[in-house]
Amino acid sequence: MRRGFQCPAARMMTFQLEFETREEMFEAIEILKKEYGFTGELSHRQMENGTWRVSVLSEKRFRETTLEKMPGRTITDS
């Protein structure tokens, strides 16, 4: 399973993570910024089922293993 889509022309990477609580979501955002040096755009929202989702458009490309270490559940496009 591929955990992120890399836009080849722009050298950007997109992925989404889903969390049970708002606190878990903000902890993961801090990990992205502080531990992995994230730069780019983030958006977050609460879903109808009560979970929280973060959409990431990253200038930095992350390895598959780094994404696997991230808390939350990765959402893939179907």
N, C-alpha and C positions, 0 to 999 in steps of 0.2 A: 504494500500500500504506500503510495506517495503522499507525504505529509505536507507538501507545499507546492505551489506552482511558481516557477521562475519565469518572469517576463524577459525573454532573451534580449530584445531590443533595448529595453530600459535598464536591464540588469537589476531589476527589482524582484522581490519575492512576496507573494501573498499567501496568507493562511488564516484560519480561524480557530479559536479555542473556545470551548464552552465549559462553564463552571456552575456548580450548585449554588454558590453564594457570592454575593457582591464582594465580600472580603477576600475570598480565594482569588477572584478575578483581579483585584487591585494588587494582591501579593505577586501574582504572575506578571503583571505589568511592571512592577518594580524589579523583578528578576530580569526581565528583558532589558530594561534600561541600565541597571547598575551592574549586573554580572556579565551580560552579553553585549553591552555597548550598542543597543538598538538605536537606530536613527530612521525616521520615516514617519508614517502616519498610523494612528490608532483610532478606532471608533469602538464604542461599546454600547450595549443595550440589553435590557431585560426582555426575555422572550415570553411568549404567551404561557408557556408551561412553568414559568418562574425561574428558569435557569438564566445565566448571564452569558453573553457572547461577546468576544473581542475579535474584531477584524483587523488584521495587521497588513500593512503595506510597508515593507522594509527595504531600505536602501542597502542594508547589509544582508548578504546571503548566509543563511544558516545551514549547517550540515544536518543531515537526517538524524544523526545521533543526538545533536543538540535539541532538536524539536521533540524527540522521543523523551528527553529528560524533563521537558516543560510540564508543569502541573496542568491539569485540565484535560479535556477530551478534544482531540483534533476533529474538526468538521471538514468533510471533503465534499466537493460538488459531485452530484450524481448525474 
